[in-house]
């Protein structure tokens, strides 16, 4: 079993509703909820943070592949959102739209879509996840 982080991510919350501090190797991230649900909107909410992880991984994976191929694609953009259907069981649907500032061929587009689906965070989200919680 491979450990994916060199150091564990740590989070804490005080008495301010929804305001969380997340610390990783060398930085701090503030997470919060929007004001519409009584948060302070001081940072991204958990859903946005999850999608940000997928966005960053997708973009980095595509950049590595494009650079290795020597293709002239100076900018890649990704737009993500998600919906949930709870009518029978919880099903989460993530939409990921990737655009490029350069003209690319249909073959390049098809290949880049395959590569995007192979980014490590995509693989995590598309497979079984087990969360072991202790207190």
N, C-alpha and C positions, 0 to 999 in steps of 0.2 A: 504494500500500500504506500503510495507516494504522498508526502505532505506537500501541499501547494504553496504555503507561505513559510518564509524563513523564520518569522516571528508571528505569534498569534495577534490577531486584531482584537482590540479591547474597546468596549463601549461603556458609557456611564450616563446616568440621568440624575439630576437633582430634583428640586421641588418645582422647577419651571415646567409646566405641562408640555410634553412632547419634545422639549429641547434636549437633544442627545449629543454627546461628544464622543466621537469615534477616533481612536488613535491607532495608527499603524506604524511600521518601521521608523519612519522619519517625518511624520506629519499628523495633522489633526483635521478631521472633517466634522462640520456641524451638520446635524440632521434635525429637521423640524417638520411640522405639518403646516398646511396652508391656514390662513386666518379663517377661512370658511368653516373649519372644524375646530376652532379655538386654539390653533397653533400660532406661533409668531412669524412663520414663513421666513426664518433666518437662514435656512439651508434647504437642500432637497429633501423631499419626503422619501420613505423607504422604497416606494414603487419607482420613483425617478432614479434613485441610486442603483436599483437593480438594473433598470434599462441603461443607465450610464455605463455600467460594467459591460453589458453586451455591446453597446456602441463603441466603447474604447477598444475592446477585444476585436470586434469586427474590423474597425478601421486599421488597427495595427497589423492584423493578419493580412488584410488586403494590401497594405503598403509594402509589407515584406515580399509578398508574391509579385506585385507589380514591379518592384525594384529588381528582384531576381530575374524577371523576364526582360527587363530593360525597356518596358513600355513607357511612353511619354504620357502619363496621366498625373498632372501636377496636383490635383485636389480630388478628394473623395468625400462625399457627404452621406450621412445616414440619418434618417428620421425614424423614431420608434414610438410605439404606443402599445397599450394592451387593454384587453377587455376580459371580463369574466362572465361565464354563464354558470349559474347555480341551479338551473331548472331540474336537472337530474343528479349530477355530481359536479363538483367544482372543476371547471375546465377554463384554463387561462389561455388566451390567444394573443400572441405577440406579433405585431406587424412591424416589419423592418423594410424600409424603402431606401435603397442605395442609389445614389446618383454620382455622376462623374462630370467634371468640368470639361474634359476632353471628349472628342468624338471617339467612340470605340466600336469595334466590329461586333456583330451578333455573336461570333464565336468567343471573343474576349468577354462579352457580357455574360454569356452562359457559363464560362469557366470561372469568372469572378463570383458569380452567385454560388457555385459549388464550393469555392474556397471560403466564402463568407460563412457557409453552413458548417465548415470545419474548424472555425475558431474555437479555442478551448471553452469559452463561456457558453457558446451555443451547444457544444457537446454536453456540458454539465446540465444545462436547462432542458435539453431534449431527452435526457436519460433519467434513470431512477436516482432520487436523492433521499438519503436517510439522514435525519437530524437527531443526533444523540444529545439530549439535554440533561444536565445534572445541576444540582443546587448545593 
